[in-house]
């Protein structure tokens, strides 16, 4: 609920009277952008048009915002107004929009050939809406229809209608133009009225707002002045002494002719010829005011450069007292209900009437320092340069002058034994026993500075319930003393705080001594324990405190030297300062009056009464956790709403109670963190506390259930101990099992050792057998090759017919013998190579060789075999060198295997081609045949050992299946690549691709030489 206005009950002085009205302008936490327009819907919700951040709304508790993401065409808004059918109209920089339901419609798109510049709006009592535009106005009827009325004929140069006002009683629509002209239009036809010709006010700049006051006079807000038409003349409102930028941008009329103005220098309040300016010197934190709006609840809202504020009543009201100056030092309430206040004089209020006490002639610089009410009801006052003045039964008297007339006095108290003790500046404490002045034993012996208080200024006294007298002094070290039974005791202060000056002390009902200190904040001392409340521990704005007041119902109040008033209640500190109407001043004294109101004796601001709001705030819990674990903290987000303070979150504190337990102070602001120490259902109550200590009587409540953490759950504990039992039995079981397995393992080790010995023996025998077989095969192959070589040689002699001519049948037999001998030699060499394996290749020498010579040699070697099978056997190569790095014997063997296979598996009449060519990076050797080919499934395995591809009818011609694997090994040894392409029934092509030789040197031989 929004607060009600108070402004109209005040008596505003004129500007020239130079008196301050006490008001507050709390900056609302709604937005921080310039606010150009304010309006209100039927539910009392306020809407704010911001320049740069879109559209805001506020219902007194909650707030929200709409931007271009919600459908606005932009975020630079000029005005907002509820028009026909209660829909919200908005002027954005270059469009006119209407909010219908939850949607934003761009209504200006319906206007064809209309300049898209829209300014401020006006709504009449019949629901017609008028919008200022370029060279004309836009009118919306109650049904929402739009019509643009051009007024371009009025001025030769283009201009803008900035503002409008519907004077329905006279049927006039007043329009204010950017060029400074005021034009009256007929409210129905929108034609210029002849009886009110356009009026040139351009000397005052653009016209920014128009309105009528309660007397029917027309007001004009312009850049350079504010004008009011009275009859046929204009009256200027701007005082001549104001030299700052004026720029009146908003007008808000109220009762009895009063007019509020939004100005560049603040807010202006004009009433019956008197103008009051509220600027940053009068609690308006942001001077530039763009819009002023009076809500239906009469709250005055201001749209400023930095957001939204509203005009609020002050917390402090000045009391008129019969003391001419505002230098007041102390105040107190006596037993008869008289409220005393003193400073540059002494007076009291009784029955609502103030009376001044004439204390006689005193030194010109003397002023009252302290007021003390004795147990018998006497009023003791101490004056800094005059001494002690006592008022009793309507009469006053001065005590005899102290021993040293030139000393100054700062504090006074009468103890229960009738002694009057006086604190002095730099002279300790002296006492009046009813007959003479005496020094305090242990304090100021013979007034000559031999005591503990010598050189100290004593500013405060407090008598405790046990009769002890507490003394607060100044000094570089400890400043607190206790005087009891004639002994003066020094009290050590907090070890982490340099002891400051003690300005005032009071004792709370539980015996706690509370001290206001100049430099250390507010200190508490009880049973030898200290508590510190200051800037470091509580976030105070100052540590310089000077006055205290306490009551059990209202808590503790502490006045500062320059930063306002602090209040402590329910464990929460709240602060009253300039935002609350307490201007920068020194709060020297605090006292309750007979009605329970708190009064402040201040230096500069006079005698002030605290006006406290008694309405409690509301409390909301905005979020609760889904899951809570025992031993952890439950975290809640809380929010409060105080209608007096308009929901400023930093001015509210929160109390919480768990499961109907005691109330505790939440130190975390709007985040509440509460430890949970048991499982089950829980209830948390949260109550907000406002600046006046009002507590929400209906706390917000949250219910939740706490569960065990899995590690602390009873089931986990049962499982844990069950696991321990199982583990124990398992240990026993596995110990026995281990013993058994160990014995079995040892037996197994012995058995393994036996097997390993046997395997080792068998391996050795097998290795010897393999070595024997290899040696046997090597020797046999060597022995076989010699007779085969001879056999081939003799067949070649027979073939040459050197020993006589042979018949064709004989030559055929010779060819058969020769071919079979060659085939046997080929098989023997492959077997020998296979037995030696890859480990034998490093023994072969590599050197630069001409691959063509090896190819021709292999070709010649197989010509006879190819001819015997009636094959077309060709070699294709250019007459050039084909240099590679390799071993001639191994390459010949590779070709021998490839040619043997090609000839073997090619049918008579077929063709075998041996091709050699140069590729991009080397030499390519190809063996092509038109034989039976290789099945596709056999190709990936063709180079594996003992792999024999399926050859159909020629399977009986297959060898050992090691020829191609040897080819692959030889190619790998030469770092060459061997490839095969084959199509069953069409033939095969084997390619061996060598890298070109790049190293001319001959590779060194290994130590073992070249085998046979």
N, C-alpha and C positions, 0 to 999 in steps of 0.2 A: 504494500500500500504506500503510495507516495505521500510525502509530508505536506501539510497545509502551509499556506503562506502566512507570514507574520508582518510582512513589510509595511502593510498599509496601516498598522497600528502605531508605527513610529512617527516621530516628528522630525522630518528632514530639514536640516538647516540649509541656508543658502551657501553657495560656494565661498562667498566672501567672508562668512562667519568663521571659516577655518576650524570647524569643530568636526570631530569624527563620530560617525554613527557606527555602532558595533553590529556588524553582520558577519556572516561566514559565507565563503564561496568554496566549498569542498570540490576538488576536481574529481569527477566521477570516473570510475574505472570502466568506462564503456568503450572508448576508442581514443586514439591519440592523433587524429587527423583534423584538419579544419572542418567545422560544421557550418554549412551555409543555410540550411533550412531545417525547421523542426515542426512536427505536427503530431496529432494525437488521434487514435481511433476510438470507436465507441466503447471499447473495453478499458480505456485508460492507458493503453500501451502507447508509449512514445516512439516516434520514428525520426531518424536523424539522417539528413542528406549530407554526406561528407565529400570533400573535394580531394579525391585521390584514392579512397578506400571503400567506395560503394555505399550501401544503405545499411544502417544499423537500427536495431529496435531494443527497447528496454521496458520491462513491465514492473520495475521496482525491486525485483529479485533476480530475474534471469535476463540475459541479453543474447542477441544474435546478430548475424551479419549476412548480407547478400552481396555478391560480386558478379562480375561477368561470367563466372563459372555457373551461376544460378540463372542466367538469362539476361542480365543487364548488358546493354550494348557498350557500356563503358563504366569506369569507376569514378569519373569526375562529375558529381551530381551538383546541381544548383539549388533545387528546391524539391519539396515533396508536399503533397496535399491530398486529403481524402475528398474525392469529388462525388459525382453522381453514383448512386447505388452503393456507396460506401467503399468503392474501389480506390486504391492508392494510385495517384498520378505522380510521375517523377519526370523532372526535366534533367536530362543528361546533356552533356556538352553539345551534342549535335542531333539529339532525338528526343521525342516526347513518348514516354512509356506509361503503360497502365498495368497494374498488378491485378489480375483476375484469378481468384483462387490461389493456386500455388504457381501460376505462370506469369511471366512478364511479357506483355505484348508491345510491339513497337507500333504505336498508333500513328506516329508521324508518317509512316510509309503510306497511309491512306490519303495523305494530302499531296496532290500532284502540283508540280510547278510552284512549290512553296519553299522558300529558303529554310534550310535546316539549322536554325539557330533559335534556341528556346531559353527563356529566362525565368523570372519569378511568376507565381500563380496567385489567383484570387478566387475565393469561393463565396457565392452569395447565399442568402437564406433559403432560396428556392432550389438549391442544388446545381446551379449553373457554375461552370468552371471557366475561368478566363486565364489565358497564358500569354505572356509577353513574347513577341517574336520579332524577326527582322521586318521592318516596314509595315507592321500590322500586328494583329492579335489572333489567337486561336480560341474559339469558343466551343465548349462541350456542353450539350444539354443534358438533362437528367437521364435520358435514355442512352447516353454515351456517344451520340453523333457529333462529328467534328466538322467545323466550318472555319476556314481561314478568311479573315476580313482584312483586306489590304488598305493601308492608310498612307501609301506612298505618295498620294497626291498632296499631302499636307506640306511636305518639305521637298525642296528640289534635290537635295542630296540624301542619299540613303542613311538610315539611322535605325536604332533598335528601341523597342519598347521594353524597358528594364522592369517596370513594376506597374501594378494596377490596383485600384480600389473601387469597389462597387458602392456608390452612395445611393442605396435603393429608395430612400425617402424622397429624393429629388430626381430619381431616374437617370443618374449620371454615372458613367464609368470613367474615373480619373485615370489617366495614363501618364507615367513619367518616362522620359526619353533619355537616351544616352547623350544626346546633344544638349541636354539641359532644359528642354521645353516641357511644360505642363499642358496637356491637351485634355479637354473634357469631351466625352463621346456620349451620344444617346445610348442608354442601356439596352434598347431594343434594336435600333437600326444600326448602331455602331458608326453613326455619322457624326462629324464634329458639330458641336452646338454653337450656334451663332452668338448666343448670349454670353458664352464663355470662350472667347477667342484664345488660340494658343498663347501661352504666356512664357516669355523668355526669361528663364532663371539660369542661363548658362554661366553667368558670373560666379555661380556657386558650384559649377561642375556638373557632372552627370547626376540625374535624380535616381536614387537607389531604393527608395521605399515611400509609400503613401499610406495614410490612414486618417481616420477621424477620431477625435477625442470624445469624451462623454458629453461635452458641451456642443458637439457638432462642428467644431472647428477643424479645418483641413490642415494636416501636418505633412511637411515635405522633408524627407531625409536626403541630403545632398553631400557631395564630397567635401565641400568647404564649410558647410553650415547646416543647421536644422532650422526650418522655417515653420511658422504657424500663421495661418490667415485669420485675421481678426477684422471682420468687416471687409473693407476694400483694401486693406493694407497688410503687409507682411511684417512679422516680428521675427528678428533673429535671436536664436537661443544661445548661440555660442558666445561665451564671455570674451571680451577683448583681451583679457590677460592670459588666455590659453593660447600658447604659440605652437603647441604640438600639432601633428597631423590630426585632423578632426575625423573625416570620413565616416559619416553616419550612415550605416548600412541597414539598420533595422529599427522599426518603431513598434512599441507594444503599449497600447492605451490601457488605463485602468480607471478605477472609480475616482470621482471628484476631480476630473481634469488632470490627473497624474499621467505622465508619459515616461516610459523607459526607453532608452536609446542604446543601441549597440554601436560603439565608437571604436576607432582605431586605438584610442588611448584608454579604453575600458568600457564601463557601463555608466551611462548618465541617467540620473533620476531627477526629473523636472516636476515640481509641484508648486503651483501658485507663485510663480516668479522666482522660485528658489531652485538652484541646480546643485546637485551633489554628484561628484565624480568618484566612482569606485575604480581604482587601478591597483597596481601591484603594491602600492603603499597602504592600501586599505583592504588587504586580504584577497584581492583578485590576482591570482598568480599569473594569469595570462592576460595582458592588456587588450589585445585586439579581439573585439567581440563582433561576430558576423551576424548573429541572429539572436533575438530575444522572444521568448514565447511564454505565455501564461497558460498553464494547464487548467483543466476544469476544476482541479482541486486547489487552484490559486497558487501553485508553486511556480516560481519564476525560473525558467530554464534559459541558460545562455549557451550558444554555440560559439566557441572561441577558436583561436589559432591552434590550440593543442588539444582540443576535445570538448567535452561537455562538463558544465558546472551548473550549479543551481544556487539560488539565494536562500540561505538558511539562517535561522535565528542564532544569536550568539550563545555560548555557554556562560558568558560573563557579562554582568550588567553593572554599570558604575552607579554607586550610591553617592548621593549628594550629602556631604558632611560639612560642618562649620569649620573646616580647616582650609585655608585659601590655597595652599600648595598641594602638589601631588606626591610630596616626599613623606610617605608613611612608613613607620618602622616596625610596629607591632600592634596586635589586637588580641583581646581576651574577653571572656564572658564571666561576670561575677555571679554570686549566688542569688542576687535579686533579679536576674534576667537582664541586667544592663550590659550592652555590648560596647566595649571600650576600644578606642583606636587612637593612636598617637604618632607623632612625627614632629612636624613643625607646629606643635600644639597638641592639646589633649581634649577629647570629647567623648561622649557616650550617647547611646540611644536607649530610651526607655519608653515603652508604650508607643513606639513608632515615631517618637519625637526626638530629635537630636538636640543636645545641649553641649555648649563648650565650657570647659573648666578653665577658669582664669588662675594660672599658677603664679602670677606676679612677675616681677622683673627678673629676667635671666639673661646671661650673656648672649650677644647677638648670634653667635654661631652654635648655640646650644640647640639640641633637638632630643626628643625622647628616644631612648635606645630599646628599653624593654618594659613590658607591663607584666606584673605578676599578681595573682589573686591569692591572698594568704588563707590558711585554713579557717580563720575567723571571718573572712569575707572582706578584709581590707584590700584596697587597691594600691599596690606599690608600683611606682614608676621610677626609672633611673634615667637621668638626663646626662648626656656625655660630659658637659662642662659645668653642670649646675649641681649635681648630686642626686639625692633621693627625695621624691615627693610622694606623700602618703595621702590618700583620699579615703575618708571614712565618715559615714552618717551625714553625707552632704557637705562635709567640710574637708579642706585640704591643708596640709602643712609640710614644710620642708624639714628634714632632719638637719642637725647641726653640720656645718661644713666638715668634711673629712680632714685628716691631719695635713695633707698636702693640697692646697687649693689648686695648684696647676695640673694636677693629674686628671685624667679622663676616666669615665665610667661606662661600662658596657652591659652589665648584667646585674640582676638583683633577685633575691629569694628570701623568704622568711621561713625558717625551719620550725618543726613542731616544738622545739624548746624555746621559741620566742626570739632567737637570734636572727638579725637581718644581715645577710652576707652580700657583699657588693664585689663584683668583678671589675677589675680596672684594666686599662691599657698599659701593659708592660710593668705593672706594679703588683701583680698577683691578686690576692683576696684580702679584703679587710671586713671587719664585722662591727655591727652596732648592737650592744647588749642592753640598750634602753637608757644608758647613761653616758657612755663614751665609745669611741672607736677603738677597737683592739685588733691586733694582727691575728691571723689564723695560725694556731700552733702548728709548727712545721711548714707553714706556708710562707709567711713574710715577717720574720722576726724583727720587731721594733721598726717596721717599715723601712728597713735599710738593706734588704736584698740578700739575706743570709739563708732564706728558705728555698724549698724545691720549686716554688712558683715564681721565684725572682726572675724578672725580665720577661715574663710571659703575660700575654693578654688573655684574660678570662672572659669568654663570651657567653657561657651558659652554665646553669645549675639544674640539678634535678634531685629531689629528695625521694629516696626509695621507701618502701613500706617498712623496712626494718630500721629506719631512722638514719641510714647512711646518706651522706651528701656526695653526690657525683659532681665533679668539677671538670668542665671542658675548657681547654686552653689552647694556645698556640705554642709552637716550638718546633725545633728542627728534629726532635725525636718524639717519644711518646707524649701524648697530649691529654690523656685521661687519668684523673686522680679520684680516689675515694677517701672521704674524710669520715672517720668513725671513732668515737670514744677518744677524741683528742689526738688521734694519729692520722697522718696523711700518707696514703699508700699510692704508689705509682703503678698503673695498670699497663702491662705490656700489650701492645697492639698486635694485629695479624702480622706474621713474620714476612708475608709477601707484599706488604703494603707500607710505604712510608707514611707515618702517621700524620694526617693533615690537621688543619684547624677544626675544632669542634664548635659549630655555631649554635646548635640547639640540641637539647636532649629531652626525651620523654620516656616514661616507664609504662610498658604495657601490663595488662592484668596478670600475666604469667611471670612477671618479674624481668622480662627482657628489656634491656636498656637500648633504646634506638637513638642514634646520633645522626644529625645532619652535618656533614663536614664540607669544608671548602677545599676540594681537591681529591677526596677519596670516595665521594658518593654517599650513600646511606649505609651505616654500619649498625650491626646488632651484636650485643654482648650479653651472654646468659650462661651462668655457671662456668665461667672460664672459657667458653667457646665463642668464636667470632663468626659472623656471617657478613659477607660483603655484597652490596648491591651497587653496581656502578657501570660505567661505560663498557668495561671489559667483560663483566659477568652478565649484564642484562641488556646491553646495547643502548644504554642511555646516550642522549646527545651531549651530556655534560656530567662532570663529577663534582660540580660546584653547587652544593645545596646549603640552604641557609635557614629554613624554617620547617616545623613539623606540626601535625595535628593528628589525633587518633580518636576513634570511637569503635566500640566493639561491633556496632552494626554497619559502620561505613568504612572501616579499615583505616589504613594509614595514608596520610597526605603529606607530600614533601614539596616545598617551594625551592626554586633554584635562583641563582643570581642573575641569569639572563635567558634561560631556555624554558620558561613556563613552569607548569605544575605537574607532578607525578602522583599517581594514585595506585595503592597496592591493596588488592582485595582478592580473596579466594586464590591466593598464590599467583596472581597475574598483575603485572605492572602496566598501567596505561598512562598516556601522556597527553596533556592539554597544552596547546601552543597557539601560534598565530592563526593556524587554520581553524581554531575553535573560538576565535575572538579575543584571545589573550595576547595582546601585542607584546613585543619584546620589552620586558621590564624585570625588575628584581622583586621577587615575592619575599618580603621581609618577615611577614607574620601571617599566621593562619588561626582562625577561631570559628567555632560554631556559635550561632546565635540561639535565642530561646525557641525558635521554630525549627531548629535542626538544619538551617542553611549554613553553608560554608562561606566565610568571608576571607578576602585576601587584602592584607595591607601591603601595597606595592610602592615601589619607588619609581615614579614617572606616570603611572596609570591611575593612581588614586586608590579608593576603597572599592573593591569589586565583590559582587555576590555571584557565586556559582549557581547557574540555573541548570539543574540536572533533569534530564529526561528520565521518567520512571517506567516508560514502556519497555518491556523486555524484548530482546531480539528473537528471531526464529532460527531454528537449526535444521540442517539437512545433511543426510549422509548420502553422498553422490555415488559412491562405489564401495562394494564389499568384495572380499576375496571369494573365489570359488572353493578353495580348499585351504584348511588351516591344519598345521601339524603341531602336536604338543611339543613344547620346548622352544618353539619359534614365536615370532611376533605376528599378530594379525594387523594388517595395514589397511586403513580406511581413508577415503577422501571425504572431508567434511566441508560444509559451507554454511555461512550464517548470513542473515539479512536483518539489518537494523533500520527500521524506517526513519529514525531520527538522523542517522548518519548516511542514509542512502547507500547501504551495502558497500562500504569501503572495507575490503577484507583485512587490510593491515591494521584496522582499528578494532577488530574483534579477536577475542581469544576463546579458547575452548576448554571445557572440563569434561572428564570422562569417568565413568563408573563401570566396573566389570562385575556382573552377576550380583547386583544390588550392593556392592561393596562401597567403600568410601570414595568420595569424589577426588580426583587428582587433576593436576594442571597438565595440559598437553603442551610440551615445549616446541612442537614441530609445526606450528601454524595450522594450515589446512590439511596437513597429513598427520593422521593419528596412527601411532604404532604402539600396540599393547602386547606385553608378553602373555603367553598362554601356557599354564603349567599343569593342566589336566585335560583329559579327553572328555568328550560328551558335548551336550548342548550348552551354549554360552549366550549371554545377552550383554551387549554393550550399549550404554546410554551416553549420549553426547549432548552437552548443553553449551551454547555460545554465550559469551559474556561481552557486553558492550563497554564502552569507555567509562560509563558511569557505574560500572559494577553490577548492572542489571543482568540477572541470569534467566535464561529461557526456562519458564516453569514447566514446559512440556518438552522434555528432551527428545531428540531423535533416537530411535532404537534400532539396533541391528541384531539379528539372530544368526548364529552360525554353529556349525558342529566341528569340533576339533577331533582329529584322529591321531593315532600313534604313528610315529615314523616307523618305517618297516623294521629298523634296527631295534626299536624299543617295544614293539608290539608283543603282547603276551604269547601269541602263537610263535613269534620268532624266538622268544626265550625258551618255550617248551621244545621247539625244534632244536635250539642250541644245546640244551642239556641232554635231549634225546640223542643228539649227534655225538655229544661227549661220551655217553654210555656206549653207543654203538662203536665209537672210536676206540674206547677202552677194550671192549670185546674184540674189536678188529685187531688191536695191537697184540692181544694175547693169541688170537687165532693166527695172525700172520707171523708172530714169533715162532710158533710151533711149525707153521707152514714153511717159514724161512729155514728153520733147522732141517726140515725134511728136504726142501728144495736144494739146500746147500749140499747135503749129502748126495742127493741125486745129481747135482751139478758136478760135484767132484768125480762121481762115477762116470758122468758123461764126458768130463774132461779127459779122464783116463782112456775112455773108449775112443774119443776123438784123436787123442795122441796116437793111439794104436792105428786108427784109420789113416791118419796123416802119414805115419811111417810107411804103411802099406801103399798109400797113394804115391808117396814120394818114390818108393822103390819102383812102383809100376810106371810112374812118370819117367823116371830115369831110364827104365827099360824101353818105354815107348819112344823116348827121345833117341836112345841109341838105335832103336829099330828104324825110326824115321831117318836118322842120319845114315844108317846103313843102306836104306832103300834109296835115299837121294844119291849116295855115293855109287850104289849099284847101278841106278838108272843113268847116272852121268857116265860111268865107265862103259856101260852097255851101249849107250847112245854113241859114245866116242868110238867104241869098237865096231858098232854097226855102220857108222858113217864112212869108215875107211873102205870096207869092201863095197859099200854102195857107191862111193865115189869112183872106185875102180870099175865097178859094173857100168856105171853111166859113161865112164871114159871109153870102155870097150865098145859099148853100143854106138857111141859117137864115131869110133873108128870104123865099125861095120857100116854105119850110115854113110860115111864118106866114101865107101867102096874102094879104099886104097888097097885092099887085099883081094880085090876081084869084084866083078859085078854081081849084084843081087837082084833076084827077081822081085817083082812088086809084092808078091806074097811074103818074101823074106824081109823086105823093107818094112812091111806092115808089122811083122812080128818084132822087128828091132824097135819100131816106134812104141809098141805095146810094152816091151821090156823096159825101154828107156823111161816112159811115162810112169810106170809103176815104181821104178826105182826112185825117180824124182819124188813121187808121192810119198814113198816110204821115208825118204830122207827128210821131206818136209814135216812128216808126222814126228819123226825122231827129234828134230830140232825143236818143235813146239813142246814136246814132252820135256825135253831138257830145260827149255826156257821156263816152263811152268814149274818144274821142280825147283829151279833156282829162285823163282819169284821176284818180287819187286826189290828185294834187298840186294839183288845182284846188279841192278841198273847203274848205281853210282860208280861201278868199276869201269863203265864204258866211257871212252873219251869223246868229248864233243869238240867239233871244229867246224870252220866254215867250209861248206861243201856246196857243189852245184847239184841241186836236186834233179836237174835234167839228166845228168849222167847216171844217177842211181835208177831213175825211171826207165831210161833206155835199156840199161842192163837187165832190169826185171822184165821188161817187155820182151827182150830177146830170149830170155830164159823160158818164157811161157809161150813163145810162138809155136813151138812144136806141139805142145799140149792143146793149144787152141785149134791148130790146124787139124789135129787128129780127130777133133770133135766137130769138124766142119763149121767152125765159128769165124765170123768176120771180126778180126782182132786188129784194132787201130790204136795209134798213139797220136795225140794232138798236143802240140806245143810250138811255141815260137822259137826262132833261132836267136835266143838270148839266154843270159845267165839267170838262174833261179837260185840265188844264194840263200841258204838257211844255216842255222847252227844246229849241228846234230852229229849223230854217229851213223856212218854209212851202212854198217852191217845191220844195225837195228832198223833203220829206215827200209833197207832192202827186205828184211824179214817181215816188216809191216806190209810192204807191197806184195810180197810173196803170198802172205795169208789172204789179202784182199783179192788178188788175181786168181789164186787157187779156188776160192769160194765162187768168184764170178764165173770162171770157166766151168766149175763143177756143176753149178745149178742153172746153166743156160743150155737150152735145148739146141740140138744141131740146127744150123741155119740161122742161129741167133747172132747177137753182136755184143762184143765186149770192147769198151773204149777206155783207154788210159789217157787222162787229160791233165795237163799242168798249166796253170795260169797265175797271173799276179792279181791280187785283190787290192783293196784300199790300204790295208796295213800289213800285208804279208803275201805268202805264196799258198795257193790252193791246189791240192792234189786230189783228183777225183777218179774213182773207178766206177764206170757205169756199165750196166749189163741189161739185157732184155730177157733176163731169166724169169724164173717162176715167182720171184718176189717174196716178201715176208709179210705175214699177217700183222695187222695193226696192233693187236693185243700183245705180240711178241716184241715189238720195237723197243719199249722201255727197258726190256731185260736182255737185249741182244748182246750187250757187252759184258754180261755176267759170266763167271766161270761155269763151265759145264752146261751152259745154256745152249740148247739146240732148237732153233725155230722149226716149226712144223712145215715140212716141204712137200707134203702130199706123197705123190708117187716116188719122189726122190729121197724119202727119209732114209732109204737103205744106203744112200751115198754119204750120209753124215759122218763126221769125224768124232773127235773126243769132246767137242764143244768148248775148246780152249783157244782156238785161233783168234776169234774176235776180241776175247778178253786180253790176249797178249797184245793185239793191236792197240787197244785202249791204254794198256800200261805203257807201251812204247810212246804213244802220243802224249800221255801225261808227263812222261820223263822229259820230252822235248818241249813241254809247256805249249803243246799244240792242242787243237780242239778237233775231235772226230765226230762227224755227224752222219746220219743215215736217213735217206728218203726212199720209201719203197711202196709199190702198189702191187698187190698180188696179181699175178698173171701178166704183168707188164714189165717188171724188172725193178732193179735197185740201183741206188747211187750212194756210194760212200765217199765222203769228203774229209780230207785231213787238211786243216788250216794252220800253217806255220806263220809265226811272226817273222818278219824280215830280219836277217842277221844284222846286228848293229855293233858287235864287238869283234874286232879283227883278230884278237889274240886267241891262241889255242888254249883250251881249258886243260889245266894240269892233270896228270894221271894220278889216281889214287894209288896207294902203296901196293895193292894186291894185283895190279895189272889187269889185263883183259883175258877173260876166260875163253875157252874154246867155244 
